[in-house]
Amino acid sequence: MNFLAWAKKNWLLWVAVAAYSLLATVSLSEAKMAAIIGATTFASVFVTLVTVFIFVGLFQVWVREEFILKHLGEQSGFRGLFLGALLGTAIHGPLVGVFPLLKTLLNKGARLGVVIAIVSTWAIKLPMIPLELRFFGWKFTLARQFLLFASAFVMAPIMERLIGNVPELRERKEE
């Protein structure tokens, strides 16, 4: 990949560089403070990102495309959405760790609706349910958990209809 293609693909980096440059011309001390906060934030998520990349790499090697196509692919129907919703409910950790996994699922043939179901139900945190019960009661907790889970089955088909298969979301094999 040449530099121009890389620069175009990573446009957000250039926006950040421009923002820091603009801030530095207006207030150098604030630009330094922003750079320190940015570096500190990056350092705090670096270990998580490396761990996620290792797991995504293992996932790519260990989980076969045929398995994904059969259980989460275009022909998986409601069962695929349900498995995706269950998977989203089971996943814990920061969303920054979930996105690379979801990209890998798409690349291995998972349908877009399954990925939407996973993201939708990721908001359900099973270990937090007892705490939520204590603070808000069982009616609130059960209603919220049920609506989060059910929303996956509403949003997934709508998003699939709105944006289709979106081949550009899937990684292109470089030849």
C-alpha positions in Angstrom: 0.0 0.0 0.0 1.5 3.4 -1.0 1.6 6.4 1.4 -1.4 8.2 -0.3 -3.6 5.2 0.1 -2.6 4.7 3.7 -3.1 8.4 4.4 -6.6 8.3 2.9 -7.5 5.3 4.9 -6.3 6.9 8.1 -7.8 10.3 7.6 -8.9 10.6 11.2 -5.2 10.6 12.2 -4.6 13.6 10.0 -7.6 15.4 11.5 -6.1 14.8 15.0 -2.7 16.1 13.9 -4.3 19.2 12.4 -6.3 19.8 15.6 -3.2 19.5 17.7 -1.3 21.8 15.4 -4.1 24.4 15.5 -4.3 24.2 19.2 -0.5 24.5 19.5 -0.6 27.8 17.5 -3.3 29.1 19.8 -2.1 27.8 23.1 1.1 25.7 23.3 0.5 24.8 27.0 -3.0 23.4 26.3 -1.6 21.5 23.3 1.0 19.9 25.6 -1.7 19.1 28.2 -3.9 17.5 25.5 -0.9 15.5 24.2 -0.1 14.2 27.7 -3.8 13.2 28.2 -3.9 11.5 24.8 -0.6 9.6 25.5 -1.8 8.6 29.0 -5.1 7.3 27.5 -3.3 5.4 24.8 -1.0 3.8 27.3 -3.9 2.8 29.5 -5.6 0.9 26.6 -2.4 -0.4 25.0 -2.3 -3.6 27.0 -6.0 -4.2 26.3 -5.5 -3.6 22.6 -2.5 -6.0 22.4 -4.4 -8.7 24.2 -7.4 -8.2 21.9 -5.2 -8.5 18.8 -3.7 -11.7 20.2 -7.1 -13.2 20.8 -8.4 -12.0 17.4 -5.4 -13.6 15.8 -6.1 -16.9 17.6 -9.7 -16.6 16.7 -8.8 -16.2 13.0 -6.7 -19.4 13.1 -8.8 -21.6 15.3 -12.3 -20.8 14.1 -12.9 -22.0 10.6 -14.8 -20.0 8.0 -17.1 -22.9 7.4 -18.2 -22.9 11.0 -19.0 -19.1 10.9 -20.8 -19.5 7.6 -22.9 -22.4 8.9 -23.8 -20.8 12.2 -23.6 -17.1 11.7 -23.6 -16.6 7.9 -26.2 -15.3 5.5 -28.2 -18.6 5.6 -28.3 -18.8 9.5 -31.7 -17.0 9.8 -33.2 -16.4 13.2 -30.8 -19.0 14.8 -27.8 -16.9 13.7 -29.3 -13.7 15.2 -30.1 -15.6 18.4 -26.5 -17.0 18.6 -25.2 -13.5 17.9 -27.4 -12.0 20.6 -26.3 -14.7 23.1 -22.6 -14.0 22.2 -23.1 -10.3 22.7 -24.6 -10.9 26.1 -21.6 -13.1 27.1 -18.9 -10.7 25.9 -17.4 -8.5 28.5 -14.8 -5.8 28.4 -14.4 -2.6 26.5 -16.1 -2.1 23.1 -12.7 -1.3 21.6 -11.9 -5.0 22.1 -15.2 -6.1 20.5 -14.8 -4.3 17.2 -11.8 -6.2 16.0 -13.6 -9.5 16.8 -16.7 -8.3 14.9 -14.6 -7.3 11.9 -13.0 -10.8 11.9 -16.5 -12.3 12.0 -17.5 -10.3 9.0 -14.4 -11.3 7.2 -15.1 -14.9 7.9 -18.6 -14.7 6.4 -20.9 -13.7 9.3 -23.9 -11.8 8.2 -24.2 -8.1 9.1 -27.4 -8.8 11.2 -25.4 -11.1 13.5 -22.8 -8.4 14.1 -25.6 -5.9 14.8 -27.1 -8.4 17.3 -23.8 -8.8 19.1 -23.2 -5.0 19.4 -26.8 -4.5 20.5 -26.7 -7.1 23.3 -23.1 -6.2 24.3 -24.8 -3.6 26.6 -26.2 -6.4 28.7 -23.8 -7.0 31.5 -24.7 -10.3 33.3 -22.5 -9.7 36.3 -24.1 -6.3 36.9 -27.6 -7.6 37.0 -27.6 -8.2 40.8 -26.3 -4.6 41.4 -29.0 -3.3 39.0 -31.6 -5.3 40.9 -30.6 -3.9 44.2 -30.7 -0.3 43.0 -33.7 -0.3 40.6 -35.7 -3.4 41.4 -36.7 -6.5 39.4 -39.3 -4.8 37.2 -36.9 -2.2 35.9 -34.0 -4.6 35.5 -36.0 -7.3 33.7 -37.7 -4.8 31.4 -34.4 -3.2 30.5 -32.6 -6.5 29.9 -35.5 -7.8 27.9 -35.7 -4.7 25.7 -31.9 -4.7 25.1 -32.1 -8.3 24.0 -35.2 -7.8 21.9 -33.8 -4.7 20.3 -31.2 -6.9 18.6 -33.9 -8.7 16.7 -35.4 -5.4 15.6 -32.3 -3.6 14.6 -30.5 -6.4 12.8 -33.0 -6.8 10.0 -33.6 -3.1 9.7 -29.8 -2.4 9.4 -29.5 -5.3 6.9 -32.3 -3.7 4.8 -30.9 -0.2 5.1 -27.3 -0.8 4.2 -27.4 -4.3 2.7 -24.4 -6.6 2.6 -21.9 -3.8 2.5 -19.0 -5.6 0.9 -16.6 -2.7 1.8 -17.0 -3.7 5.5 -15.3 -7.0 4.7 -11.6 -7.2 4.4 -10.4 -7.4 0.8 -7.9 -10.1 0.0 -4.8 -8.4 -1.5 -3.6 -10.1 -4.6 
